[in-house]
Amino acid sequence: MQVTGISLLVLLLSITTAFPQELPISSRGSLSEKIYLQPDRTVYTTQETIWFKAIVTDAVYHAPTMLSGVLYVELIGPESQLMERKLVYIQAGTGEGFFDIMQDYPQGPYLLRAYTEWNRNFESDCIFREHILIFPSIGKNQTTGLDQTAATDQNTKRDQSAESGKPSNAGQSTEPTLRFFPESGEMLHGILNKIAFKTLSSAGKGLSVKGEIVDQTGRIVTTFSSSHLGMGSFYIQPDSNNSYFARITSPGKIKPSEKYPLPEAMPKGYILSASKSGNRILLTAISNFRKSDSIVIHAASRGINYFLIKGQLKNGRLNSSLPLTKLPEGIIAFTLVNSTGLPVAERLYFHEKPGGRLKIDLSTDKTSYQRREKTILDIQVTSDQSTNKDTTKRGSSISGISLSLLAINKDQLGELQVLRKNILSWFLLGSELRGEIEDPGYYFNEENKTRLQDLDNLLLTQGWRKYLYRDSLGGTFPFQPELTLSISGTVSSVFSRKKKKDGVGVTMMTFGPVSAVRFHKTDSLGRFYFDLGEKYGKRLNLLLQTSAPSGKKRDYIITLDKNKPLPISIDIPSPKTRTDTIVQTIVEGSIARQSAEAAYRLSSGTTLLEQVTVEDSRMTPERKKVIETYGEPDAIISGDSIQAKEEKWSYGLYSVLLFNYPREIRITRGVGPGGYLRASVIGGETTLVVIDGIPVLMYNYHLIPSIPPSEVKSVEIIKFAKNFSRLYMEAVPNANPMEIPATGSVIAIYTYGRRGIFGVQKPRGILKASVPVFSTPREFYTPAYESPTDQSFNPKNKGMPDLRALLHWQPLLTTDSTGHASAGFYNADIPGDMLIVVEAISPTGKIGYKELTYRVEQAWFAPPPSHPSRTEHAE
């Protein structure tokens, strides 16, 4: 069922107080959700775990969502392959999850991608993306620098072109890129223009420069100098009959003769400028050809119109101002509309409003600690501003605040934490702009004195907003919010799928730790729906059976709704030059840590096992017979995996194998108009099929492709099977003995019917299916020591060196009635500075971020013993 824009707006207003009626919502983009993932870091090695917290909010006020309860989080590999997908349970807008990085994962850039079903109604920018790097660890290539990742640079440059909508020229030039951005879109003749600029190195990162602006005669008009990451601004009063160029004078390695053209000065147009003065924002509208035109200036944030300024130009100019206290924190879009209703200029401005954020106070029970000593942290959250929703008095504590706690070794991971996006930079900045923002946390660190000026330059040079807030509320929303796990579908006649059956009873049986039976009747469109509730694991097996209105079982066609998967594109930007050394240090530290732990296990007599993947294949009589006769399988494809990949258009087992398992099985169609699909093992010569231990006769092979995937327990491949000649004679009774192949392969198919090819026809009105469910959360493991001298890492590995860089991860903390929360964790063996990071969001959308550094002293310990025993502490 599709929902129109107006009816959905009514629905939203009825279920949440996040959209006050007095502020008009005029855009589809305002109805979307914002998604934020906080990973524990962005550089990993194999055999580590990616931990993350998820926050899903409305797009306007950042209040935790009341629409979606299901979040899809994906780990996408360097070749755009889906490594793993998790379904994360979202409760009150928050959830948690993890990805284990397998040892055989290839090195390179990866993508963490997160989205809700509801957000598929909007632009692709509503999908959260976080770029990470994965390097090999023990037992693999030990090269840790970015040189190998850079080898994929030509493939990953497409991210920059995708963001700009233009073909990428990355890698074709070593010269820097210098681009100019007039304040409100155009450089205007005869008017003093503010021009922002951005200089990028050949690697696509900000480059600090100085230079001169010259006209076509070579006369120096003005000079310029970047202030942060290659960005800056200057003023110029251009003549439309002249041309202007920039020359870079510093750094000296750039050719001073290289000239970069400025935009052409337009003879007619408008300018809209904005600047802060006290607690007001000053707006100036200028036209060089309309001296007394009536104009309108819209002031909007995230699709909400806050002010509408109407006035008339006097001598081509209109000055106005607005109170900043009446505007929300974040990006404010000022749009100038002329008398014909046409938008002619836009200016983005960032309004900083720290008083509207959560105030977080962190304190530890001590200022410094010994190695392996316990740190006890107290967290208090207060509000700097009085509101009826959060608190009853100014500065009072706030209960029910969702917190995440991250504790890391600052020397190893601190610089990476500084460079990544955080809850402030994402919700207030990154979620509103296109493209990667280099060093986003810089603009929210109060120690950076010029950060607001630099932030203004960022908006001038990177002011393409993600959310299309100008679009109307019209149209439909084909993707519905998922409050919980569910299945739905249609029931139709066996004679025609187009003929839907209403009033048909559908019984659903689920199997697992707790089995359940549910019943539902189809509506007038033949549709049914079942709420699966809060189920955890990997997949849930279920069975659906239909019955006529009389209650008698009837044979109807059951078709489950299946979501079309999102297209996968890795879209990784080129490696960050600034992080080369940081990444090198992190990877080397991780490898050293894993090597030390492995060496200890070996020295203490613990056997290390190679990582293996085991399929769940029970030894049924049919499997035992096949294995004894033809040999062990070389590959196993589970029925659950086949069913998970079945699409609406799938027309049997072979159609699923054709598009999803090209490395194992080749599916071809026979010649002639009646040719059917045939399967053969890649590199396995002649291939025959055995179903439930029963060889399929050749004249029945046309029945195999249409086997329902729901009836398949597994498909197993046996290359160069034993007794193949005997099997061939059985499958092809009339074969010429001189033409019987001596070797070949077997595809063994096992079904729930267990009766061969004629036992796999779909039972009357029954559909077996396997659907994904919520990923089971995993508690972060941290060692517990009895005292600072305790050498036990865990009960199984006493005396193991504790070289952790990630000390603690606690994604779902909540403040109590006094606004407090507490946590405790043990330090590792590495001395130095440790960093605690706390991110917070309130039920009404206030956000907060806080860091605290403490010290672990270089107290001396006897080295860990080479065998698991307790040692005495030496003073």
N, C-alpha and C positions, 0 to 999 in steps of 0.2 A: 504494500500500500504506500502510495506517495502522499506527502503532506505539502500543502502550499505554504508560501512564506507567511501569509497573514495568519492562517490557522496555527502555524507553529509558534508565532510570536505570542498569540493568546495563550498557548500551552505553556510557554516559558514563563510568562508573567504570572501564571496561576500556580506554578510549582516552586518558584524561588523568589526571594526578595532582592536578588542581586541586580535587577533591572528596575530602578524606580520609574514610576509612570511619568514623572514630571520631566524626565530627560528623554527626548525622542530617539529611538533606534531606527535608523533609516537604511541600514546596509545588511546584506546577507552575511558579510564577513564578521559583523558584530555577534552573530549567532553561533559562531564556531567555538571550538574549545582550544585552549592553549595547553601544550604538553611540554613538560620539562623533565629530563632525566638527569639525575646527579650520579655519575659514576664515581668510583673511588679514585680513579685516575684515568689517563688517556694513553698510557704506554704500558704494554704488558709483554711477558714472554709466555711461551706455551707451558702448559701444566699449571698455570695460575687461574684465578677466578676473577671475572668481571662482576663486581657488586654494583647495584644501582638502586636508587630510590626514584619513584615516579610520582609526579604531581600533575594533575589534570584540573584545569580551571576554566571558567568562562572567559571569553576574549576581552570583555570590557572592564570588569572590576576585579578580575583575578580571584574571585571567590571559588573555592573548591566546587567542582562540577556536581550537578545533581542529575545530569543526563546519562553519563556513561559509567558503567561498572566494569567494563571489559576493555583492557588496553592490550594491543598487539605490539610486542617488542621483538625486533629481529636483529640478528647478527649476520651481516652480509660480508662476504669475503672479497679478496682482491680482484677476482675475475667475475664479479657480480653474481656469485653463487650464494644461495641462501644456506648458511651454515646451521642456523637453528632459529626457531620461532617460539616465543613464550607468550602465553596468555596470562596477563597479570590482573589479579583481582583489585579493583579500585573501590575503596571504601572511604567516604567523605573526602574524595578527591586525591587520595594517596594510596600508594602500593609499593611493593618491593620485589626484587628478583635478582637473578644472577645468571651468568653463562660460564660454564667450565670450558677453558681453552684446551682442546685436545692436543696431544703431542704432534699429531700429523697435520695440524693446521699450517697452511703455507705462510711464509713470512710476507708481510706487506701491509698496506693500508686497508683498514676495515671500516665498516659503517654500522653504527648503532642507529636503528630507525624505529620510531614509535608512532602509532596512530590509533585513533578510535574509528569505529565504523561510521559514527556520525560525521567525523571530519572528512570523510571521503566525498561529502557533498560540496566541498570547497576547493580552493586552489591547493596545489601540491605543497605550497609553503606552509600549510597547516600541519604538515607531517614533520615531526621532530627528527633532526639528524645530528649526530655527534661523530666526528671522525676520531678514530683511534689507530694506534700502530701496534702490531704484534710481531715479535721477533722469536727466533728459535732459542731453546734452552738446552738442557742436558741432552746429549746424544744426537744433536743435530749440528748443522753448520754454526760455528761459534762467532761468525762475523757479526758485530753488533752495531756498526756505524750505519748512517743513513745512506751510504753509497749504494747498497743493494736496493733500498726503497726507491732511491732516485732513478734506478734503472727502469722503474715503471712510470717515471715522470711523464713520458710522452702520452701514456694512456690516461693518466689522471689529470692532465691539464684541462680536460674537457669540463671540469667542474667550474672553472673560471668563465669559460665561454657560455656554459649553461646558465650561470647567474646573470650574465650581461645580455644574453640573447644574441651574441655575436660569435662568429668563428674565432677560435683561439689561435693566436700566433706564437704561443709560448714555445720556447726552445728554438725559435727562428732568429732571435736577435739577442745579443749580449748587452745592448744599450738599454738604459732605463726608460720607463714610460712616464711622461709628464702630461697630465690632463688638467683642464681648467673647467670650473663650474661657476658661472655667474649666479649671484645670490638667489634669484627667483626664476632662473631658467634661461634668460637671454641677456647678452651684453648690449646696453642701450646707448645710442648716439647722444652725445651732449650732456649726459647725466653722470654724476660720480657713482661708479659701480663698485660694489664689493665683489671681488673674484676670489674664490677658493681654489686651491690646487692640491693635487696629490701626486707624489712621485713614487713609483714602484721600481724595484730592482728587477733584473731579468728573472729572478726567482719568484716574482709576484709579491714581494714584501716591501713595506714602507722604507724609503731611503731618504736620509737626511741630506738636504741640499740648500745651497744659496745660489742666487742668480739675478739676472737683470731682465727687465722688459724693454724691448726696443721697438721702434716703428719701422716702416719699410725703408726709411732712409738710413737706419742704423742709429738714430738718436735714442739715447737712454731715457725712457719715460719714468720708470720707477725701478725699485729693487724688491726682491722678495727673499724670504728665509723660512724654511719649515720649522715647526716647533715640536711636533711629535709624529713619529712614524711617517715622515715624508709629507705631512699635511701642513697647510698654512693658508694665509689669505693676504690680499693687498687691495689697494684702491686704485682705480684708473678712470679717467674721463675720456672715453674714446671718441674718435671721429669716424663716421661710417665710410668716409672716403679714404681712410688709411687702413693699413694692415699692421698687426702687432705680433711680435714673436718673443719667446723666452730663450735666454741663454743661461746654461748652468755654469757657474764659476767655481763652485766647490761641491763635491770633492774634485780635486784636480785631475783625477784619472779620466774624467768624462771630457770628451772633446768640447772645448769652448765654442768651436765653430758650429756645433750642432744646434739648429734652431727648431723650436717647438711652437707651432702656430697657436695663437689664442682664437677663440670663437670670433666669427664675423660680427662686427657691431651693427645692430639692426637700426634702420632709420626711424622706425615707429614701434612703440611697444609700451609695456608696463613693467614696473619694478615694485616688489613688496618686500620691505626690509623689517627686521625685528631685532630688538635689543632690550636688555633688562635695565631698569632704573629703580632702585629700592625694591619695594614690593609690588611693582607694576611692570608690565611689559609694554614697550613703546612700539607702535606700528606706524609705518610710513608707506603710503601708496603714492607712486609717482607715474605720470604719463608724460611723454615728450611730444604728444600730438593732440591729446584730449585735455583741454584746459578746464572744462567745467562739467565733466561727465559725472553722472550718478553711478556710484559703485556700491558693492556690498562685500564685506569681508566676513567669511565664516571662520570661527574658531572651534575646532573639533579635536577630539581625542578618541581613538579607537572606535570610530563610527558614531560617537555621541556628539551632537551639536551643543556646545556650551554657551556660545555667544554669537550674535548676529549684528554686525556693525553696518549701519546704512549711513551714507553721507554723499557729499558732492565735492568733487575736486575744485580747488581754488588755485588758479594759476598752475594747474597740472599737479597739485599736491594735496594730500589729505593726511593729517596727523591724528592719531588716536592712541588710547591706552586702555589696558584691561587690568583688573586686580588679579594678581597671581594666586591669592588665597582662594579664589573661586574656581581654580583650574586643578585637575588631578596631576599627580606626578607622572612624568613620562613625556612622550613625544606629542607636542601640540602641532596640528597642521592648520596653518592660516592660508585660506584660499581667497584670492581676489577675483570677483565676478563683475564683469562690466554691465552696462545698461541693457544689453541684449540677453543677459543671462548666461554668457559664455565665460567659463573659467579662463583667465588670462595669465595668472601667476600664482605660484605656491611657494610658501616658505615653511620649512620645518624648524621647530624650536624645541629644545629639551628643557622641561621645567623640573628642577630639582626640589623635592619637598621632603627632606629627611624626617620632619615631624610627623609625617603620615606613616612612617615605617614602624615596625616592631623594634623596641629597644631590648637588646640581649646583653645581659651581664654574665660573664664567665669567671669562675674562681676555682682554683685547685686548693686542696688541703695543705699543700706545701709549695714552696717556690722552686725547690729542686729535689731530685730523687736519685737514689742509687739504681743501678741496673737491676731489673726484675722486681723492683719495688712497685707497689700498687699506687696508681694515681686515682684520686677520688675527685670528681668534678661536680660542681654545683652550677646549675643554670637557672637564671631568673629572667622572665620575660615580662616587660611592662609596656604600656602605651604612653607615648609622649603627648597624645592628643585625646581629648575627651570626646567619646562618641557613645551613643545610646546602645550600640551593638556590642562593642568590645568591653566597655568598662563604665562605671558610674562616676568615677572621679579621675582627674588628670593624674597621669603617672602611676596609676594603680596596676597591680599585677593582673595578668590575663591567664585564665585557665583554658584548657582545651586546645592549646597551640600545638600543631604538628611540627616536630623537630627531627632533624637528622644530625648525627654526630659522627664526625670523621676525625681520627687521630693518626698522624703520620710522622715519620722521621723527616724533619724539615730539611736537613742537609741533603737527603736523597730525593724527596718528592716535593719539597716546598716550592721550588721555582716553577714546576709544572702546574701546581695548584694556582699560582699567581696568574699564569697565562690562560687558564681555561675559563669558560663561561661559568658564572655562578647564578644563584637565584635572583639577585638584583639585576645583573647585567642582562640576563635572559628575558625576564618578564618586562623590564622597563625599556630595553633597548634592542637586544638581538632578535626578539620575536617579532619586531615591527619593521626591520630593515632587511633588504635582500643582501645576499653575499656574506662571506665570512668577515667578521669583525676581528681584526688583529688585536690581541691583548685587551679584551673587553673589560676586565676587572679594573684596568687603569683608571677608567673614568669615574669609578665609585670609591676610589681610595683617597680620602681627604688629605693624605700627606702629599699628594700631587697638586701643587698650588695652581697650575695652569690647566687643570683637567677640564673645567667647564668651557674655557675658550677652545681647548682641543676638541671637546665634545661637539661644540658648535661647528667646527671645521669638519668633523666626521659627518654630521648631518648634511652639510652643504655638499660634501663630495660623495657621500654614499646614501643619498636621500631617496632611494627607490624603496618604497614601503612594501612589505610582504602582503599585508591584508588589503584586499581591494575594497576599501570602505566606501567607495563611491557607488558601488553597484546597488541596485534596488532590492527590496524584499520580495519581489515577484519571483515567479517560477516555482518549481517543485523541489522536494528533497527526497530523492529516491532511496537514500541510505538512512535507516532509522536508528535512533539511539539504542544501544544495548545496555540495559540496566543490569542484566545478569546473563549467564549462559542459557542458551535456548536452542531448540531445533524447530523448524517449521517446514512446511511443504504443501503439496497438493495431492489430491486423490482424483484419478481419472478412470474412465472406462477402459477395459482391456481392448476394446475395439477401436477406440480413438482417444489419443492423449488430449485432444482439444475439448473433449466432452468431460467437464469437471463434475464430480459427484458431490452433491450437498447432502447433509444429514447422515453421512457415513460415519460409523464409529471407528475410531483409531485407538488401539491400545498400545501403549509404550511400556516395554519392560527393560529396565536397566540392570546390568550385571557388574558386580564389583564387590568391595567389602560390605556394602549395604545395598541389597537389591531392592527395587521398587517397581510398582505397577501403577500406571496412570491411564486415564481414559479421557478422550475428547471427541467431539463431533465436528465434522467439517461444516464450514459456513456455506453461504449461497454460492461462493466462488470455488468451493471444493477445497478450501484451505484449512490447515490445522496448525496448532502452535502448542509447544510444551516448554515450560520453564524448568530448566535443569537444576537451578539453584547453585549452591556453592560447592562445586565438585573439584577435587584436586587430583593430580597425577599427570599422566601424559595423554591418555585417550580413554574414553568411556564407551564400552560396548553396549549396544542396545538393539532391541528387536521391535519392529512395528508390525501390527497385524490389523487388517480391516474387517469390518463386519457391516452387513446391511442394516438399515433402520430397524428391521425386525430383531436384530441381534445375532442373526446367523452369519457365520464366517463366509465372506465373499471374496472372490478374486478380483481385486482392483489394482491398478498401477499406482504405486506410491513413489512420488518424486520429491526428494529433499531439496530445499533451497541451499545453494552453495555460493559463497562469496567469491567473486572473481578476484584472484590475487593481484596485488599492486605490482606494476612493472618494477623490475629491479635494475638500478643503475648505481654503481659504487660512488661516482661523483666525489672523489677525494681530491682535495687541492694538493698542489705540490708541497713537498716537505718544507717546514719552516726553518729557514737558515738559523734563526736565533735559538732554536731548540736543539740543534745538532748535538752540542756538548751535553745538554741536559738529558736527552734521550740516551746518549752513549753511557752516561753515568748510571742511569736507571737500569738499563739492560745489563750492564756489567755487574751491578749490584745484585740483580735478580739471579743471574747465572751463578755468581759466587755463592749466594745463599742456598740455591738448590744443590750446587756441587758439595757444599759443606755438609748439608743434611744427608746427601747420598753417601758421602765418604764416611760419615759417622755410622750410618746404618750398616755399611759394609764392615767397618772395623769392629762393630759390636755383634757381628754375626747375623744381622738381619738380611734376608734375601730380597733383592729388588726384582720385581716382576715387570716385564714389558707390558705396556698398555695394550689390551686386546678388546675387540668388540665382539660381544656374544649375542646372537639372536636367540630368541625364545622359541626353540623347536623341540617339542616334547617327542620322546621316542615312542610313537604309536606303533602298533603292529604293521601298519602300511609303510611307515618310514623304515622300520627295521628290515622289512622285506626288500625294499628298494636298495637300501645301503648294502645289504648282504649280497644282492644280486648284481648291482651296477657300480657300487662304490660310494665313497663319501662325497657330499656336495662340495663344490668349489665356491658357490655363492648361494645365499638364501635371501629371498625377497619376501618379507612378511605380508600376510593378508591385510594387516592394519595399514601398512605403508601403501599398499595398492589402493585400498579404499579411500585413504586420505587424499590421494592424487586423482581420484575419479572426478570428472567434470560433468556438467549437465549434458554435454554433447557426447559423452563417452557411450559407446555402444557395445561394450563387452570387455573381457579381460585383455585381449590383444591390443585394443585401442588405447588402454591405459599404459601397457608396456611399451607401445610404440613411441609415445611422447615423453616418457619419464625414465626409461632404463636403456638408453641407446648404447651404453658401454658394455652391457651384459648380453642383451638379446637384440638380434636384428629381425624386424618385422617387415615382410614384403607381401605384395599382393600378386596372386597368380595371374597368368595371362588370360586374356579373353574377357568378355562381358560378365561372366559369372565367376570370375576369379575371386577367391577368398584369401583372407590374411593367413600368412604362414610364418612360423617362428623358427629361428635357427640361432645357435649359440655362436657368438663372435669368436672366430678362430677355432671353432670346434668341429669343422668338417660337417658331415651329414648329421642331421639332428632328428631324433624321434621323441615322442611324447608318451609319458606314462602318467596316468591319473589314478591316484589312490592305490598305487602298486599294480594297476591293470594297464597293460599296453593298449594304446588306442590303435585300432585298425585303420589303415591308410584311407579307406573310403569313408571313414567317419571324421577325418581331420577338419572338415568344413564346420563341424559343430563346436570345435574348441574355441574359436575367436569370440563367440557370443556367450561364453560362460559368464554369469553375473559376478562381478568383483566381490560382491557381498558374500558369495558362497565359497571364496577362496581362503584357505588358512595360510598357505605359503606356496611360493614357486621356487624350486631349487634347481640349480644348474650343476650337472655332473659332466665335466669335460673328459673326453676319451674314456668312456665308460667301459667297465668289464662286460664280457658276454654280449658285446654289441651285435655281432653277426647273428647270434641266436635270436636277439630281440628283433632284428630286421626281418628275419624269416617269419617271425610271429606277426609282425605288423603288416608285412607285405607277403601274404601266403603264396601268391603266384609269381614271385620274383624269380628271375633266372639265377640259378646258383652261381653262375660265373660272374654275375654283376653285383653280388652282395658285397658291400664295403666291409673291410676288415676292422676299421676303426670309425668311431663317431661319438657324438655326445647325446645326452639325455636331458630333456626338460621334465622334471618331476613336479606335478601339480597335486596338491593335497587340498581336499574340500571338506566342508562340514558334513556333506552327505556320506562320504567315505564309501561310495559305491561306483566310482568311475565316471565316465563321460555321461552315462544315462542317469546318474543320481544327482546331477548338479543343476537340473532345471529348477527354476525359481518356484518355491512352494506357493500355494494359492494365497494371495493377499498378504504375503509376508516379506518384509525387508529387513535384512540385517545390516547394521552400519556401525561405524566406529568414529566418534567425533572427538576433537580436541577439547581439553578442559583446562582449568587454571593450573599454572605451574606451582608445584608445592614449594613454599618458602623454605629456605635453609638458614639456620642460625649461624651467624659468624662465629667461628671458633677462635677463642683466645685462651692462652695458657693461664693457669692459676698456680701461683707459687706460694708456699707457706710463709716464706720470708725472703728478703733480698739475697740470701745465700743459698736458697733452694735451687738445686741444679736440674730439677725435673722439668722437662718441656711438656710432656704429657705422660700418662701412666705407662704407655708402651715404650717410650723413648727417653728414659732418664739420662740426663747428661748431654743431650743434644744441644748444640749451639743455637741460641735464639737470635737470629739475624733479621727479624721482621722489619720491613719498612712501613707496612700497614699495621699499625698497632691495634686499632679498634674501628669497627664499623657498626653503627646502630641506627638504622634508617627510620624507625618508627617509635620515637619517644614522644610523650605527650605531657604537657605541664599539668600539674594538679590544681586544686582549688585556690592555692596560694600563688600560682604562677611559677612554681618551681618544678624542676626535674633534676635528677641526679644520675650519675653513671660512674662505674669504676672499671679499670682495666690495668693490666700489668705491663710494665715497660720491658723492652728487649735488652740484649747485651750490648747494643751499640750506643755509646754515649753521644752527647751533643744536644742540639735544640730539637724539641718536638713541637708539632703544630696541631692545635685543635681547631676544627672548623665546624661551626654550627649554622645550619640554614633553617629558616622557620617560615611558616605560613599560618595565618589565622583563619577561622571560619568565615570571615568577611573579606578576605583577600589581602590583608596587610602582610607584607613580607619583611624578613630581617636576615641579616648576615653578620657573623662575628667570628673573629679569629683570636686565639690566645696561644702564646708561646711559653713553654717552660723548659727547664734544663734537666738532663740526666747526666750526672757527674761521672768522671772517669775514675770511679772507685775500683780498686784492684781486686781481682778474683783469681784464684788458682784456675788454670785452664781446664776446660771440661775433660773428664777422664775418657780414655779410649774404650771403656766398657761401662755399662749402665750401673754406676754405683754412686753413693753420696760422698762428697768431699767436704772437708772442713773449711770454713772461711778463714783466710789469713789476713791478719791486720797489718 
